[in-house]
Amino acid sequence: MGYLFQNSKSLLGFFTEAEAFSIVKSQGFQFSPKQEEELNSKVKEALKHVSTIAGRRAVISDVKEIPIQHMADREQRLRNDPAFAAHLIDISEFSLSQVEIGNLHVFQPNLNMEYVRRLVAKAPEPGNLPDLLRFCLPLREEVEEFPVVGGFNPSTNTFTLMSENLDMRMLAPVEGKDPNTGNRFFGFAYGGGLPQISVVDYKGLLMIKNGYHRAYALLEKGHKFMPCLLLKTDDYQATGATGTDFFTFELMQSDQSPILSDFQSPAAVAYPRRLIRVVASIHGEVHWVPASSLPLSHSP
């Protein structure tokens, strides 16, 4: 079976040599001897480049206000959106601000460069603040819907959803009653994650939390600052940086902590990564169990 691949860029220079080669070769792509030699050379160049990096703990993005005439109505509507509260879990302070893009620290090592290319084409030109706000801090009605393919297997009572948008996820459970038949239903809503770009301040270290590809697309387009939700926490778990595929806490706290502009440097290596799709399955099944003496909490 053949696999689809995407053009990616990874900050391989921040890994060990063994880790970097393992990441590249784990994608299942069959390199020719010449391609493998060129890739090995780029990885070694990336490692050498990162070995010269120092003083990153002192690298802090500048922050400035968003002019109120552009933001007052949007801020109120964002705050009124019920989903907005999910940004603020375990967050001590927040504001809507503009941050310097290139110096933001990053814990995510990979970018899908084909997706970045599409975002660069959609991104507003520098200086167009109204469109930039819609790009970075969209309201619910400004978010583009992503395609989802759905199917149902009546033999197993299984619903399947598939999307190339890796942000697709199961959301809150839903239940109700069909007004025509009277049948009740129970299941899960699905959709994307939080659409607003967010940056988190962890004890003075400003890291991108959400919106890596859009932030990099803006950097490529020539933007110096971007509007975002600026969060603050002293709980590293709340930063979003603790995923298994992210950079370690020790690296993020070091004087070699990676920043977004490193993706434009020899620290980043371009290579093919396997294209991933999200598949979500919901299965319904009826069981018979012995009744207990305890009553049901409610009747359908």
N, C-alpha and C positions, 0 to 999 in steps of 0.2 A: 504494500500500500504506500503510495507516495504522499508526502506531507507538503503543506503549503508553508512558505517562509516569508518573513518580513525583514526589511532592512532596519537594523537597530543600531544603537550606539550605547555603549556601556562604559562606565568609569572603571575599567579593568585595572588601571594603574594603582588603585587604592586597595587592591587585593594582593595576596602573595602571588608569586609566579605560578605555583601549583594550583591555587584557587582560580586564577585567571584562565589558565589553559583548560581546566576542568569545566568552567562555565561555557567556554567557546565550544568545546568538543561534546558537551552534553546535549547539544541541540539536534544531533543526528544528521547534520549536514556533511556530505562527503566532499571534502576539499581535495583538490588536485595537489600534487607535491609542490607546485609553484605557489598555489594559494596558501597552503599551510606554511610555507617558508615566509611569505610576505606577512601573514598574520602573526607568526612567532616574532618577527622583527618589530611589528607594531606594538605587541604586548610588552616586549622588552623596553621599547622606547617609552611606553606609558609608565612602566615601573620606574625607569630612570628619571622621568620628568617629575613624578610624585615625590621621589626621594629628595628633590631640591626644594619642596614646598615647606614653609615654616611660618609661624606667626598667625595661623588661621584663627586662633581664639580671639584675636584682636580685630578680626574682620567682621564688621557689623554694618548691615544695610542702613542707609539713611531712611528716615520716616518723615513724611510730611502730610498735612491735612488735605482732604478733598474739598475743593471750594463748595461752600454750603449751597450756592445757587444751583449746583449740578446734582446735589446729593440728598437734600432734605426730604423730598417726596419718596425717593427710592429707598432711603434708609427706613422710613416709617413703614413702607409696604413690605420690606424684607422682615422687619421685626414682627409684623402682623401675620406672617406666614407661619403656620404651625410647625412646619419642618425646620424652621430656622433654629429652634431650640436645640436640635441635635448637634449644632456647632458648639454649644456652650457646656456640654457635659464635662464636669471636672475642670472647668475653666474659671479662673479667678477674676479676670478682667478681659474686656474686649473693646475694640473700636473699629470703625471703618476708616481706613487710612490708605495712603499711597506709600509703597515701599520700593527701595532700590532693588532692581531685579538681579543683576549679575552677582551681587555679594551675598545672596541668600544661601544659607547652608542647605544641603540636600541629603536626605537619608535613602532616597530611592536611586539605585545605580543604573537603571535602564530606561531608555526612551525608544518608542516606536517612531522612526524617522519618517515613515510614510504618513503616519497620522500627523506628525509635526508639519510636514509639507502642506497638508490640507488645511491645517489651522493657520499657517502663515498666510495662505491665500485668503482666508476669511477675516483675519485680524485687521482692525482699523489702522490707518496710518498714524504715526506719531503726531500728537497735537490734537487729535480728535477725541476729546474727553467723553462726550456723550456716548459715542459708539464703544469706547473703551470700557465704560461702566457696564454697558450691556454685555460685553464680551467677558468681563471678569466677575461681575456681580449681577448676574441675570435674575430677573423676577421669574416667577413660575411660568407665566405665559410667554416668556422670551426664550425658554429652554427648548431646543430642538428635540423632537422625539426620535428615538433610535429604533431601527427595524428589529423586530423579534419574530421568529418563526415558531409557531405553536402546533402541537399535535396531541391527539388523544388515542390511547390504545384501549378499546372497550373490553378486551379480553383480560387485561390486568388492572383496569381502572386507573391508568397512569397518564397524567398530563405531562408533557415535556415542552420546555421552552428553550430556544437556542438563539444566541445573539453574538455578534462579533464585538459588541461593546462590553469590555471587561468590567464596566461599572454596574452592570445589571446584577440585581440581588433580590432576595426575598425581603419584603417589608412586613408591615404589621398584619396580623390575621384579620380576616373580614368574615362577616356572617350576615345573613338576612333571610328574606322570604320572598319567593316568586309571587308577584301579585296576581298572576293568571292561574297558576296551578295550586298555590298554597304550599308548595314544597319549600323546605328550608335548605339553605346552603351554608357551607363553612369552608374556608380556604385561606389563601394568602394573596395579598396584593404584591405586585412586583414593580420594579422601576429602577431608576439610576440612583446613584449616591447624591450627596449634596452638590449642587451645581456651582456654588460660589467658590472662588479661589480663596484659600485661607493660608495664613502664615502664623506660626506659633512661636512665641517668645518663651524659651525655656531657660530661665536664669541668665538672661542676656544673650543667649544664642538664638538667632532668628532663623527658623527652618520653614521651608515650604511644607505644609501639611496636605493640602489638596489643590490640584490644578497644575501638576508638573508640566504636562505637555503644552498647555496654554501659556504658562510662564516662559517656557523656553521658546515657543513660537514668537512671543512678543520680543524677547531678547534678539532673536534672529531678524525680526522686522525692524529693529533699531530703537525700540523703546528703552528708556532708562528707568522709568518708574511704572508701577502698575497698581491700580486700586485693588484692595483685598480686605478681607475680614482679618484683623490683627488680634490674635488671641494671646493670652498669657496664662502660664501654669507652672507650678513647681513640681508637678507629678509627671515624670517622663512617660508613664503609661498613657497619659492623656494627649501626648504629642502626636500619636499615630506612628511613631518611629520604631515600634517594637516587633514588626513583622519579620518572619524568618528569612525573607530575601533582601532585607534592608541592611544598611551598614550598621556595625555594632555601636553600642553606646560609647565604648572606649574610643573608637575612631572619631565619633561625632564630638567628643569632648577634648580631642587632642589638638595639637598645633598643625595637624595635617587634615583637619576636617574639610570634606569636599564642599564646594560651592557650585552654583548653577553654571557660572561661566567656565568651569572646568570641562563642560561638555564641548566647548569650543577650542579646547587645548589638546595637546598630545596625550593627556591623561585618559581621554576617551578613545575607544576603538570601535570602528564600524564593522559589523559582521552580520551574517544572517541568523535570525532566531526563529524558531518554529512559531507559526501563527497559532494563537490560542483563541478558542471560542468558549463562551460560557454556556453550560447546559444545566438547566434546573429541572428537577423532576418532582412531581407531587403524586403520591400513591394513596389511593383510598381502599380500605379493607375493613370488613366487618368481622368481629370476633364474638364468641359466646363465652362468658365467664360466670362463675358462681356468684349469685347475688349475696351481698353482705347485709348486715342488719342496719347499716347506715343508709338513710334516704339520699336520693340524688339532690344536688344543690338546687336544681331547677328542672322543670319539665319543658320539653320542646313545644 
